[in-house]
Amino acid sequence: MKSWVEVLAIILALSGCQESQTVSDFTGNEVTYALQQASDYNVSGIVTFKEKRDGSSIILVDLQGTDGNVKLPVHLHMGDISAPDAEIAALLNPVIGTTGRSETHLVQFADETKLNYSDLIKLEASIKIHLSDIGPERDIILAGGNIGALSTKGTYGRIGIGVCKSE
């Protein structure tokens, strides 16, 4: 009869083999951008784009300063964050107040144009997180930042943030 040590060693060896055969859904390519405070609310954070093996993207928003049972709308806008009435290119999943997190699998723009990771990181675009998606609070932007090609251009320090286009 085998000792419990030998049985444990066999179990660990078998589970180790199974883990090494698991293939990640991601390529390892990723980029992170800062999201600056954009109003009197003390909210800021980061957005990370991760490339999946199929070329699509996972967009992770991670904010500090959120709380409560709220869902904060997240928009991908074409153009610089300071541009007023910038067109919304895609609606991302909302940030949950209690966690400060949002995760979106992005494969296309709102107009159904396909979008892969390589295209996403080259965009001249911005991300804005709003207080609400309805009423006057929709014009309050909690945090935002330029992404893609715009992340290395322009403003340094405190940035101007344009109000979104109301429809």
N, C-alpha and C positions, 0 to 999 in steps of 0.2 A: 504494500500500500504506500502511496506517495505521501510525503509530508505536506502540510499546508503551505510551506514555503515553495515547494516545487509546483504545486497547483497554482499558486499566485503568480509565479514566474511565467508559467505557460499562458495564463490569462493575459498578463501584461504584454507578453510577446505577440499574442494573436491580435490584441486590440491595437498594438503599435503598428502592425502590418496593415490593418484596415485603414488607419489614419493616413499612412503614407500613400495610399492609393487614391485618396480623395483629391480631386482636382478643384482648385479655386475657380469661382465664376469670374474672377477679376484678373486683368493682365498685370497689375502692379503699377500702371500709369495712373497718376492722380495729381491734382493741383488744388491748392487751398487759397482762398481770397479772404481778406478782412471785410467784415461788415461793421461799419461805424455807427455810433449813436446818431440818430437823425432828428430827434425831437427832445422835449423836456423829459421824456421817459428814459430812464437809465438802462437802455437795452443795446447790446452790441454782441458781436460773435464772429463766427467764421462760416463760410460755405465751402464744401469740398466736392469736387467732381472726380468720380472714380470710373475708369474705363472697364466695361465688362468684355468678356471674350468675344461676344457677338458684335462689338463696336459701339454698342449703346452706352448710355451713361447713367450712373446713380448720382443723384444730387443730394447731399446731406447738409442740412442747415443746423447749426448748433449755436444757440443764443444763451447769453447770460442776462438775467434781469427780468425774466418772464415768470409768471406764476398764475395760479387759478385755473379754472375750468374753461379756458378760452381757446379758440382756434384762430390763429393769426394768419391772414392771407399772405402768400408769397408769390411774387410776380417776377418773371424774367422779362426785362424790357430791352428793346433794341435802342442802342445809343447810350450816351453818357448819363450818369446818374443825375447830373444837374439839369438835364434837358426837361423842360416842362412838357407835359402831355406826351411823353414818350409812349410809343405803341407797345402794347403787351404782346410779347412773342409766345409766351407759354404761362399757364397757371400751374404752379407747383403745389404739392400737397401742403396744407397749412402746418404751421408750427403749433404744437400743443403746449399750452402755457405751463403746465405742471412739469414738463420735461425740458422745454426749450428746444425741442428737436422736430425736424421734418425730414422725411426721406421720400424721394421721387425717382422712379425709373423713367427717364426721359428718352423717347425715341423719335418724337416729332414735335414741331411747333403747333400752335393752336390752329393754324390753317392747314394742318396735316402734311406739311412739307417734312420729309424725313430729315433727321439730324443725328449725326454720330458724334462720338467723343472728339475726334480730330477737328470737326467743324465747330463744335461747342467751344473749345478752348481758343479758337481763332476769332470768335465773334467780337464785335464792338458792341458790348451790351452791359447791362447792370441788373442787380438783384435788389428788390425792395420788399421789406416786410411791413405790412400795414397793421393798424390797430383793429380795423374792421373791414368787411367787404361791402357794407351798406351804410347809408346815412353820412353825416358830416365826418364821422371818425374814419371813413375810407380815405380821406385826404391826409390823415396823420400817418406819417411813415416813421416807424420805430427805429429801423436800422436798414442800412443798405451799403452797397459798394459796387464799383466797376469790376467787371470780369473780362476774361479773355484778353484780346488785344488792348482794350482800354485800361486794363489794370496797371500797365506800365507807362501810360501817358498822362499828361496833365497834372492835376492838382496834388499837392502834398499838404499834409496837415488836415485841418478841418475842411470838409468839402461842402459845397452847396448841393442840396437835393431838391430836384424839381417835383412838383405835385403831379400825380398820375392823371391821365386822361379819363375824365368821367364820361360814362356812357349811359 
